[in-house]
């Protein structure tokens, strides 16, 4: 997969109510083998969305794409394989340096690159 022609920073850096985002620390994460920059402290889902990625998994039966739905860890639409663990709710899991994140198909399987 290539992220060519994808917007690379969709973060709101200056919010009219919350103010400027002055977090300076970045970490490297890997999405389906592609290196991305993420801000330390943000969730995996926020980081992927900021990089123009909205499909996090596909459903078991009909292979329909899913991404952020509730955004608060309740619906499981955002689950992905993270560091070999399937079913991780990415909307409530913070990024870490070197984290390997893979699109999940169905309920996923254990292991870094298995889907
Ligand atoms: S979007 Fe619902 S659990 Fe993450």
py3Dmol code that shows the C-alpha trace and the ligand (Angstrom):
import py3Dmol

protein = """\
ATOM      1  CA  UNK A   1       0.000   0.000   0.000  1.00  0.00           C
ATOM      2  CA  UNK A   2       1.190   3.488  -0.760  1.00  0.00           C
ATOM      3  CA  UNK A   3       0.217   6.682   0.948  1.00  0.00           C
ATOM      4  CA  UNK A   4       1.163   8.745  -2.074  1.00  0.00           C
ATOM      5  CA  UNK A   5      -1.192  11.668  -2.590  1.00  0.00           C
ATOM      6  CA  UNK A   6      -2.486  11.298   0.977  1.00  0.00           C
ATOM      7  CA  UNK A   7      -2.582  14.407   3.146  1.00  0.00           C
ATOM      8  CA  UNK A   8       0.154  14.058   5.761  1.00  0.00           C
ATOM      9  CA  UNK A   9      -1.020  16.316   8.566  1.00  0.00           C
ATOM     10  CA  UNK A  10      -4.718  16.809   9.153  1.00  0.00           C
ATOM     11  CA  UNK A  11      -4.258  17.742  12.812  1.00  0.00           C
ATOM     12  CA  UNK A  12      -5.874  20.913  14.112  1.00  0.00           C
ATOM     13  CA  UNK A  13      -2.830  22.857  15.235  1.00  0.00           C
ATOM     14  CA  UNK A  14      -4.686  25.993  16.304  1.00  0.00           C
ATOM     15  CA  UNK A  15      -8.173  25.346  17.669  1.00  0.00           C
ATOM     16  CA  UNK A  16     -10.485  28.365  18.217  1.00  0.00           C
ATOM     17  CA  UNK A  17     -11.473  27.159  21.705  1.00  0.00           C
ATOM     18  CA  UNK A  18      -8.691  24.804  22.836  1.00  0.00           C
ATOM     19  CA  UNK A  19      -5.865  27.000  21.557  1.00  0.00           C
ATOM     20  CA  UNK A  20      -2.567  26.022  19.958  1.00  0.00           C
ATOM     21  CA  UNK A  21      -1.267  22.473  20.091  1.00  0.00           C
ATOM     22  CA  UNK A  22       2.229  23.000  21.456  1.00  0.00           C
ATOM     23  CA  UNK A  23       3.190  19.344  21.835  1.00  0.00           C
ATOM     24  CA  UNK A  24       6.596  19.046  20.251  1.00  0.00           C
ATOM     25  CA  UNK A  25       7.476  15.387  20.763  1.00  0.00           C
ATOM     26  CA  UNK A  26       6.992  13.019  17.854  1.00  0.00           C
ATOM     27  CA  UNK A  27       7.305   9.234  17.657  1.00  0.00           C
ATOM     28  CA  UNK A  28       7.583   6.878  14.685  1.00  0.00           C
ATOM     29  CA  UNK A  29       4.874   4.294  14.130  1.00  0.00           C
ATOM     30  CA  UNK A  30       4.382   1.775  11.331  1.00  0.00           C
ATOM     31  CA  UNK A  31       1.032   1.265   9.627  1.00  0.00           C
ATOM     32  CA  UNK A  32       0.947  -1.847   7.395  1.00  0.00           C
ATOM     33  CA  UNK A  33       4.719  -1.437   7.109  1.00  0.00           C
ATOM     34  CA  UNK A  34       4.655   2.275   6.246  1.00  0.00           C
ATOM     35  CA  UNK A  35       6.498   4.622   8.588  1.00  0.00           C
ATOM     36  CA  UNK A  36       4.399   7.508   9.907  1.00  0.00           C
ATOM     37  CA  UNK A  37       4.989  10.352  12.370  1.00  0.00           C
ATOM     38  CA  UNK A  38       2.698  10.544  15.386  1.00  0.00           C
ATOM     39  CA  UNK A  39       2.531  13.037  18.211  1.00  0.00           C
ATOM     40  CA  UNK A  40       3.442  11.551  21.565  1.00  0.00           C
ATOM     41  CA  UNK A  41       0.300  11.113  23.659  1.00  0.00           C
ATOM     42  CA  UNK A  42      -2.214  10.958  20.839  1.00  0.00           C
ATOM     43  CA  UNK A  43      -4.226   7.828  20.162  1.00  0.00           C
ATOM     44  CA  UNK A  44      -3.459   5.451  17.292  1.00  0.00           C
ATOM     45  CA  UNK A  45      -6.799   6.355  15.686  1.00  0.00           C
ATOM     46  CA  UNK A  46      -6.074  10.092  15.912  1.00  0.00           C
ATOM     47  CA  UNK A  47      -2.642   9.594  14.431  1.00  0.00           C
ATOM     48  CA  UNK A  48      -3.870   7.476  11.520  1.00  0.00           C
ATOM     49  CA  UNK A  49      -6.686   9.939  10.792  1.00  0.00           C
ATOM     50  CA  UNK A  50      -4.191  12.808  10.833  1.00  0.00           C
ATOM     51  CA  UNK A  51      -2.281  10.915   8.164  1.00  0.00           C
ATOM     52  CA  UNK A  52      -5.387  10.451   6.001  1.00  0.00           C
ATOM     53  CA  UNK A  53      -6.029   6.803   6.970  1.00  0.00           C
ATOM     54  CA  UNK A  54      -9.642   5.978   7.828  1.00  0.00           C
ATOM     55  CA  UNK A  55      -9.985   2.234   7.161  1.00  0.00           C
ATOM     56  CA  UNK A  56      -8.796   0.323  10.225  1.00  0.00           C
ATOM     57  CA  UNK A  57     -10.381  -3.077   9.756  1.00  0.00           C
ATOM     58  CA  UNK A  58     -12.832  -5.058   7.622  1.00  0.00           C
ATOM     59  CA  UNK A  59     -15.789  -7.076   8.841  1.00  0.00           C
ATOM     60  CA  UNK A  60     -15.607 -10.881   8.914  1.00  0.00           C
ATOM     61  CA  UNK A  61     -18.594 -11.730   6.796  1.00  0.00           C
ATOM     62  CA  UNK A  62     -18.927  -9.026   4.151  1.00  0.00           C
ATOM     63  CA  UNK A  63     -15.405  -7.510   4.255  1.00  0.00           C
ATOM     64  CA  UNK A  64     -16.859  -4.031   4.781  1.00  0.00           C
ATOM     65  CA  UNK A  65     -14.428  -1.307   5.878  1.00  0.00           C
ATOM     66  CA  UNK A  66     -14.646   0.106   9.394  1.00  0.00           C
ATOM     67  CA  UNK A  67     -12.925   2.978  11.183  1.00  0.00           C
ATOM     68  CA  UNK A  68     -13.662   5.368  14.023  1.00  0.00           C
ATOM     69  CA  UNK A  69     -17.313   5.262  15.086  1.00  0.00           C
ATOM     70  CA  UNK A  70     -17.796   5.997  18.796  1.00  0.00           C
ATOM     71  CA  UNK A  71     -14.283   7.230  19.525  1.00  0.00           C
ATOM     72  CA  UNK A  72     -14.571   6.282  23.210  1.00  0.00           C
ATOM     73  CA  UNK A  73     -13.690   2.570  23.268  1.00  0.00           C
ATOM     74  CA  UNK A  74     -17.200   1.099  23.217  1.00  0.00           C
ATOM     75  CA  UNK A  75     -18.085  -0.072  19.704  1.00  0.00           C
ATOM     76  CA  UNK A  76     -14.934  -1.982  18.522  1.00  0.00           C
ATOM     77  CA  UNK A  77     -15.169  -0.536  15.002  1.00  0.00           C
ATOM     78  CA  UNK A  78     -11.601   0.784  15.276  1.00  0.00           C
ATOM     79  CA  UNK A  79      -9.869  -2.437  16.351  1.00  0.00           C
ATOM     80  CA  UNK A  80      -6.545  -3.273  14.701  1.00  0.00           C
ATOM     81  CA  UNK A  81      -3.581  -5.577  15.194  1.00  0.00           C
ATOM     82  CA  UNK A  82      -1.098  -3.661  17.360  1.00  0.00           C
ATOM     83  CA  UNK A  83       2.324  -5.136  18.091  1.00  0.00           C
ATOM     84  CA  UNK A  84       0.944  -8.584  17.252  1.00  0.00           C
ATOM     85  CA  UNK A  85      -2.193  -8.302  19.391  1.00  0.00           C
ATOM     86  CA  UNK A  86      -5.517  -8.346  17.488  1.00  0.00           C
ATOM     87  CA  UNK A  87      -8.594  -6.492  18.643  1.00  0.00           C
ATOM     88  CA  UNK A  88      -6.832  -3.449  20.110  1.00  0.00           C
ATOM     89  CA  UNK A  89      -9.195  -0.456  20.349  1.00  0.00           C
ATOM     90  CA  UNK A  90      -7.143   2.177  18.644  1.00  0.00           C
ATOM     91  CA  UNK A  91      -9.364   5.093  19.670  1.00  0.00           C
ATOM     92  CA  UNK A  92      -8.302   4.682  23.305  1.00  0.00           C
ATOM     93  CA  UNK A  93      -4.738   3.360  22.876  1.00  0.00           C
ATOM     94  CA  UNK A  94      -1.859   5.837  22.812  1.00  0.00           C
ATOM     95  CA  UNK A  95       0.957   5.569  20.275  1.00  0.00           C
ATOM     96  CA  UNK A  96       4.408   4.402  21.348  1.00  0.00           C
ATOM     97  CA  UNK A  97       7.751   4.647  19.584  1.00  0.00           C
ATOM     98  CA  UNK A  98       8.178   1.854  17.026  1.00  0.00           C
ATOM     99  CA  UNK A  99       4.597   0.593  17.359  1.00  0.00           C
ATOM    100  CA  UNK A 100       3.560  -1.768  14.541  1.00  0.00           C
ATOM    101  CA  UNK A 101      -0.067  -1.404  13.522  1.00  0.00           C
ATOM    102  CA  UNK A 102      -1.835  -3.550  10.941  1.00  0.00           C
ATOM    103  CA  UNK A 103      -5.252  -3.419   9.331  1.00  0.00           C
ATOM    104  CA  UNK A 104      -7.362  -6.204  10.832  1.00  0.00           C
ATOM    105  CA  UNK A 105      -9.556  -8.557   8.804  1.00  0.00           C
ATOM    106  CA  UNK A 106     -12.403 -10.061  10.795  1.00  0.00           C
ATOM    107  CA  UNK A 107     -11.282 -10.901  14.302  1.00  0.00           C
ATOM    108  CA  UNK A 108      -7.635 -10.951  13.250  1.00  0.00           C
ATOM    109  CA  UNK A 109      -4.954 -13.374  14.290  1.00  0.00           C
ATOM    110  CA  UNK A 110      -2.059 -13.119  16.707  1.00  0.00           C
ATOM    111  CA  UNK A 111       1.207 -12.075  15.095  1.00  0.00           C
ATOM    112  CA  UNK A 112       2.609  -8.897  13.606  1.00  0.00           C
ATOM    113  CA  UNK A 113       1.749  -9.261   9.952  1.00  0.00           C
ATOM    114  CA  UNK A 114      -1.086 -11.737  10.009  1.00  0.00           C
ATOM    115  CA  UNK A 115      -4.484 -10.318   9.379  1.00  0.00           C
TER     116      UNK A 115
END
"""
ligand_1 = """\
4
LIG
S -14.296 3.849 17.657
Fe -15.594 2.710 18.925
S -14.205 1.509 20.122
Fe -12.922 2.790 18.941
"""
view = py3Dmol.view(width=600, height=400)
view.addModel(protein, "pdb")
view.setStyle({"model": 0}, {"cartoon": {"style": "trace"}})
view.addModel(ligand_1, "xyz")
view.setStyle({"model": 1}, {"stick": {}})
view.zoomTo()
view.show()
